[in-house]
């Protein structure tokens, strides 16, 4: 393990577990990296994203400690939970890179009619939700972070897919047709592995 390299924290999405990242991690010699994949118990969307961000904060503190700089990668809902941690838990102070993959930064129509009383975690991702409005109204805390968002315009989970972009940093369209393909398709994984594990600065 290269102890001089920043730890990389990979945050899974809704209906996922850390196993989601196995194909991505298999692309590299993972023993050369400090990788952490916290498990967020979302209960199929019944846990609010604010609560999941608090859980993420606790796990980062337990896994990495309070002082080390990190790189942060979030898939789908995990990208929004990561943003809450960055913007509301002062995570921006210790994060050098933030990479989101298929995350509904501007909300998703797929969640639009989900009742918040039953599935607050999904309802948090509605277009125009109070949570996303708060995050998007002021992204100044992300200016010091190297941000990149990946998306596919055909995404039906983070819909419309071409709006799965942060208002800051760069973005790249991946050559896949589905939301899950963003993190499982070999063509996508090659690009992600290059960005996450090779293009480290």
C-alpha positions as CSV (number, residue, x, y, z in Angstrom):
1,X,0.0,0.0,0.0
2,X,1.3,3.4,-1.0
3,X,0.9,5.4,2.3
4,X,1.9,8.6,0.5
5,X,-1.2,8.5,-1.7
6,X,-4.4,10.1,-0.5
7,X,-7.1,7.7,0.7
8,X,-10.0,7.3,-1.8
9,X,-13.5,7.0,-0.4
10,X,-16.1,5.4,-2.7
11,X,-19.7,6.0,-1.8
12,X,-22.4,3.7,-3.2
13,X,-26.0,4.7,-4.2
14,X,-29.5,3.6,-3.5
15,X,-30.3,-0.1,-3.7
16,X,-26.5,-0.7,-3.7
17,X,-23.8,-1.9,-1.3
18,X,-20.0,-1.4,-1.4
19,X,-20.0,-4.5,-3.7
20,X,-21.0,-2.1,-6.4
21,X,-17.4,-1.0,-6.8
22,X,-15.8,-4.5,-7.1
23,X,-15.6,-4.4,-11.0
24,X,-14.0,-0.9,-10.8
25,X,-11.5,-1.9,-8.1
26,X,-10.6,-5.0,-10.1
27,X,-9.3,-2.7,-12.8
28,X,-6.3,-1.8,-10.7
29,X,-3.8,-3.3,-8.3
30,X,-5.9,-2.3,-5.3
31,X,-3.1,-3.1,-2.8
32,X,-1.3,0.0,-4.1
33,X,-4.2,2.2,-3.0
34,X,-5.9,3.2,0.3
35,X,-9.5,2.4,-0.6
36,X,-12.5,2.8,1.7
37,X,-16.0,1.8,0.8
38,X,-18.4,2.8,3.6
39,X,-21.7,0.9,3.8
40,X,-24.7,3.3,4.1
41,X,-27.9,1.7,5.3
42,X,-30.4,3.5,3.2
43,X,-33.3,1.1,3.8
44,X,-34.5,1.3,0.2
45,X,-34.9,5.1,0.4
46,X,-36.5,5.3,3.8
47,X,-33.6,7.1,5.4
48,X,-33.1,10.8,4.5
49,X,-30.0,11.8,2.7
50,X,-29.1,14.2,5.6
51,X,-29.1,11.2,7.9
52,X,-26.9,9.2,5.4
53,X,-24.5,12.1,5.2
54,X,-24.2,12.1,9.0
55,X,-23.5,8.3,8.8
56,X,-20.9,9.0,6.1
57,X,-19.2,11.5,8.2
58,X,-19.1,9.1,11.1
59,X,-17.6,6.4,8.9
60,X,-15.0,8.6,7.3
61,X,-13.9,9.7,10.8
62,X,-13.7,6.0,11.9
63,X,-12.0,4.7,8.7
64,X,-9.7,7.5,7.8
65,X,-9.5,9.7,10.9
66,X,-10.3,13.5,11.2
67,X,-7.2,14.9,9.5
68,X,-6.0,13.1,6.4
69,X,-6.9,14.7,3.0
70,X,-9.1,12.4,0.8
71,X,-10.5,11.9,-2.6
72,X,-14.2,11.3,-2.8
73,X,-16.1,9.3,-5.4
74,X,-19.9,9.0,-5.3
75,X,-22.2,6.9,-7.5
76,X,-25.8,8.0,-8.1
77,X,-27.4,8.9,-4.7
78,X,-23.9,8.5,-3.2
79,X,-22.8,11.5,-5.1
80,X,-25.5,13.6,-3.5
81,X,-24.8,12.2,0.0
82,X,-21.1,13.1,-0.7
83,X,-22.1,16.6,-1.6
84,X,-24.0,17.0,1.7
85,X,-20.9,15.9,3.6
86,X,-18.7,18.2,1.5
87,X,-20.9,21.3,1.8
88,X,-22.6,20.8,5.2
89,X,-20.0,18.9,7.2
90,X,-17.0,21.0,6.1
91,X,-15.7,18.0,4.1
92,X,-14.5,20.4,1.5
93,X,-11.7,21.4,3.9
94,X,-10.0,18.0,3.5
95,X,-11.1,16.8,0.0
96,X,-8.9,17.3,-3.0
97,X,-11.0,15.6,-5.7
98,X,-14.7,14.9,-5.9
99,X,-15.9,12.6,-8.7
100,X,-19.6,11.9,-9.1
101,X,-21.0,9.3,-11.4
102,X,-24.7,9.5,-12.6
103,X,-25.7,11.6,-9.6
104,X,-28.9,13.7,-9.9
105,X,-27.3,17.0,-8.9
106,X,-30.3,18.8,-10.4
107,X,-32.9,16.2,-9.2
108,X,-34.5,13.4,-11.1
109,X,-38.0,13.2,-12.5
110,X,-37.9,9.5,-11.5
111,X,-38.4,10.5,-7.9
112,X,-40.9,13.2,-8.6
113,X,-44.0,11.4,-7.3
114,X,-42.4,9.4,-4.5
115,X,-44.0,10.4,-1.1
116,X,-41.6,12.0,1.3
117,X,-43.5,10.5,4.2
118,X,-42.6,7.0,3.1
119,X,-39.3,7.4,1.3
120,X,-37.6,10.6,2.3
121,X,-34.3,9.5,0.9
122,X,-35.7,9.2,-2.6
123,X,-37.9,12.3,-2.2
124,X,-34.7,14.3,-1.4
125,X,-33.7,13.8,-5.0
126,X,-36.8,15.3,-6.5
127,X,-36.3,18.2,-8.9
128,X,-36.6,21.3,-6.9
129,X,-36.3,19.6,-3.5
130,X,-35.4,21.8,-0.6
131,X,-32.2,19.8,-0.1
132,X,-30.9,20.1,-3.7
133,X,-31.9,23.8,-3.8
134,X,-29.8,24.4,-0.7
135,X,-26.8,22.5,-2.1
136,X,-27.1,24.2,-5.5
137,X,-27.7,27.8,-4.3
138,X,-24.2,28.1,-3.1
139,X,-21.4,25.8,-4.4
140,X,-18.6,28.2,-3.4
141,X,-17.2,25.7,-0.9
142,X,-16.5,23.3,-3.8
143,X,-14.3,25.8,-5.7
144,X,-11.1,24.5,-4.0
145,X,-11.9,20.9,-5.0
146,X,-11.1,19.3,-8.4
147,X,-14.6,18.3,-9.3
148,X,-15.7,16.1,-12.2
149,X,-19.1,14.6,-13.0
150,X,-19.7,11.6,-15.3
151,X,-23.1,10.9,-16.9
152,X,-25.0,9.3,-19.7
153,X,-27.7,11.2,-21.5
154,X,-29.8,8.0,-21.6
155,X,-30.0,7.7,-17.8
156,X,-33.5,6.8,-16.7
157,X,-32.7,6.8,-13.0
158,X,-31.0,10.2,-12.9
159,X,-33.3,11.7,-15.4
160,X,-32.7,13.7,-17.5
161,X,-29.2,12.2,-17.6
162,X,-27.6,15.2,-19.3
163,X,-28.3,17.2,-16.3
164,X,-26.3,15.0,-13.9
165,X,-23.6,17.5,-13.8
166,X,-22.3,19.7,-11.1
167,X,-22.5,23.4,-11.6
168,X,-18.8,23.5,-11.0
169,X,-15.8,21.6,-12.4
170,X,-15.8,19.5,-15.6
171,X,-18.1,16.8,-16.9
172,X,-17.8,13.8,-19.3
173,X,-20.4,11.7,-21.1
174,X,-19.7,8.0,-20.8
175,X,-20.4,5.6,-23.7
176,X,-23.1,3.6,-22.1
177,X,-26.9,3.5,-22.3
178,X,-28.0,2.7,-18.7
179,X,-27.6,4.1,-15.2
180,X,-26.1,0.8,-14.0
181,X,-23.9,0.6,-17.0
182,X,-22.1,3.7,-15.7
183,X,-20.4,1.6,-13.0
184,X,-20.5,-1.9,-14.6
185,X,-19.9,-1.5,-18.4
186,X,-16.2,-2.3,-19.3
187,X,-16.1,0.8,-21.6
188,X,-17.2,3.0,-18.7
189,X,-15.0,1.3,-16.1
190,X,-11.8,1.9,-18.2
191,X,-12.5,5.6,-18.3
192,X,-13.4,5.8,-14.6
193,X,-10.4,3.8,-13.5
194,X,-8.1,6.1,-15.5
195,X,-9.7,9.2,-13.9
196,X,-10.0,7.9,-10.3
197,X,-6.8,5.9,-9.9
198,X,-4.4,7.2,-12.6
199,X,-5.1,10.9,-13.1
200,X,-4.3,11.7,-9.5
201,X,-2.9,15.2,-8.7
